[in-house]
Amino acid sequence: MFGLGMQELVIILIIVLVLFGATRLPEIGRGIGQAIRNFKKATSEPDEIDVTPKKKVTKEEEKGGEEKDKGE
């Protein structure tokens, strides 16, 4: 795992304990867990479907728009 042995992991854990304290570690772990969970959820969900109604164009409007373009 990234070339880290057990000794390196223990040293990193001790440094984290000194920096943040034992009381904040559960909060940090919970926050990281929620972030990972939200990231996985966001990447696995399909894209949202656009359900806004489209404007219907009648044949008369199409012809009227073409005539205006030709006249200019």
C-alpha positions as CSV (number, residue, x, y, z in Angstrom):
1,M,0.0,0.0,0.0
2,F,2.0,3.0,-1.3
3,G,5.2,1.5,0.2
4,L,4.1,2.3,3.7
5,G,4.8,-0.3,6.4
6,M,3.4,-0.8,9.8
7,Q,6.0,1.4,11.4
8,E,5.3,4.4,9.1
9,L,1.5,4.1,9.7
10,V,2.0,4.1,13.5
11,I,4.2,7.2,13.3
12,I,1.6,9.0,11.1
13,L,-1.1,8.0,13.6
14,I,0.9,9.4,16.5
15,I,1.5,12.7,14.6
16,V,-2.2,13.0,13.9
17,L,-3.0,12.4,17.6
18,V,-0.6,15.1,18.7
19,L,-1.9,17.6,16.1
20,F,-5.7,17.1,16.5
21,G,-6.1,15.4,19.9
22,A,-8.0,12.3,20.8
23,T,-11.4,14.1,21.1
24,R,-11.4,15.5,17.6
25,L,-10.4,12.2,15.8
26,P,-13.9,10.8,15.7
27,E,-15.2,14.0,14.2
28,I,-12.5,14.0,11.6
29,G,-13.1,10.4,10.7
30,R,-16.9,10.9,10.5
31,G,-16.3,13.9,8.2
32,I,-14.0,12.0,5.9
33,G,-16.4,9.1,5.8
34,Q,-19.3,11.3,4.8
35,A,-17.2,13.0,2.1
36,I,-16.3,9.6,0.6
37,R,-19.9,8.4,0.8
38,N,-21.2,11.6,-0.9
39,F,-18.5,11.3,-3.6
40,K,-19.4,7.7,-4.4
41,K,-23.1,8.6,-4.5
42,A,-22.5,11.5,-6.8
43,T,-20.4,9.4,-9.2
44,S,-22.8,6.5,-9.4
45,E,-26.0,8.4,-9.9
46,P,-27.2,8.9,-13.4
47,D,-27.4,12.5,-14.8
48,E,-30.6,14.4,-14.0
49,I,-33.3,14.3,-16.6
50,D,-34.5,17.7,-18.0
51,V,-38.3,17.7,-17.7
52,T,-39.0,21.3,-18.7
53,P,-41.6,21.5,-21.4
54,K,-40.4,22.5,-24.8
55,K,-42.0,25.3,-26.7
56,K,-44.1,23.9,-29.6
57,V,-43.4,25.7,-33.0
58,T,-46.3,25.7,-35.5
59,K,-45.8,25.6,-39.2
60,E,-47.0,29.2,-39.6
61,E,-44.3,30.4,-37.2
62,E,-41.6,28.4,-39.1
63,K,-42.7,30.0,-42.4
64,G,-43.0,33.5,-40.9
65,G,-39.4,33.3,-39.5
66,E,-38.0,32.1,-42.8
67,E,-39.7,35.0,-44.7
68,K,-38.3,37.5,-42.3
69,D,-34.8,36.2,-42.9
70,K,-35.3,36.3,-46.7
71,G,-36.5,39.9,-46.6
72,E,-33.5,41.3,-44.8
